[in-house]
């Protein structure tokens, strides 16, 4: 009769262990709130001045591809270190830099699009990491905020990106509205 008692005790102990593990798991994996309040969303607004000498072609794209607006080809790769300012004028107060790369990643002649990866480096040293598709001909483009450092550590959110002005020599002023949450 010793054997059945031992089995019941072991089964009870195993059940208690399983319940405790489930409670631990439930405490660790709590779902995030369905909708975060707008009050924790931060908004940054500035203008990016893109063009030579702060944006430079580093890889020539395919010569077999059609020439796109701005004398660009599929695969052209640019590196940038563009000034960010408070206003659309280059003489406006600088607030940081946009540093990164973009690649002409669309073969559609009528709708050139760039794959963009950049850090917005602000005057206090904080950064916001941005990545996404820039459909150049769209009036407003949306890119993803995928991280950050300093005040914006682990940031998530999005950037609404508009062309404020563009010249035939590929110089552009872009208006950026950044909406983000940071931890």
Secondary structure, DSSP 4 states (H G I P E B T S, - for coil): -HHHHHHHHHHHHHHHHHHHHHHHHHHHSPPPPSS--GGG-EEEEEEEEESTTTEEEEE---TTSPPBTTTB-TT-EEEEEEEEESSSSTTSPEEEEEEEEEEE----TTS-EEEEEEEEEETTS-EEEEEEEEETTSSSEEEEEEEEEGGGTT-EEEEEEEEEEE-TTS-EEEEEEEEEE--
